[in-house]
Amino acid sequence: MHRNDLPFYSVSAIVDTDKFPTRDPYAFFIKRGFKGIIHRGTPMLQVIPFKREDWSMSIVEPNGKGYAINQQKMGSVFSQPYKKLFWQRKKYS
């Protein structure tokens, strides 16, 4: 994903590969004018697994005071405020 330096483009999509009845569910296009060899080991696509479970979503309006406090926190850090202040390590099994 987002590898414009390669001689081809991979199509970004979410595909249920365990249910899609084909051997090769990934599409890509060779860049116009490319002549050469795509060497073994060249990364062709990025796979991001998804859990299959139901979920629900709710939209919450930002709390004026809480929003302002978080904006101040982010402004207090010179670089990577999300990573330094809000990011949390995930656990996968």
HELIX and SHEET records of a PDB file:
HELIX    1   1 GLY A   64  GLY A   75  1                                  12    
HELIX    2   2 PRO A   81  PRO A   81  1                                   1    
HELIX    3   3 TYR A   82  PHE A   86  3                                   5    
SHEET    1   A 2 PHE A   8  SER A  10  0                                        
SHEET    2   A 2 PHE A  28  ILE A  30 -1                                        
END                                                                             
